Amino acid sequence: SESISEQASAKLNQCSYDEYEEFKKLNLEYKKKFNFPFIIAVKGKNKNDILNDFRKRIQNDLSSEFDEAKKQVMKIASFRYKDITSN
């Protein structure tokens, strides 16, 4: 539920047809290149920020991107921990 809420706040549920198609294409290329899904902490970002990050990160080599994906997981965990402990 947190992921759905975070994605909605970034307006990922309101993509234009072209944005949707680009996200779909990048997702397929990313998964094929790195063999794991694209991971990004979307809190505080909008769909354009995410799409721009996607375009840049798909150019990374496997080692660099795996390191970045781990950083993103840590960011997501940190955001969610702060949300849980602040309530």
Secondary structure, 3 states (H helix, E strand, C coil): CHHHHHHHHCCHHHCCHHHHHHHHHHHHHHHHHHCCCCCCCCCCCCHHHHHHHHHHHCCCCHHHHHHHHHHHHHHHHHHHHHHHHCC
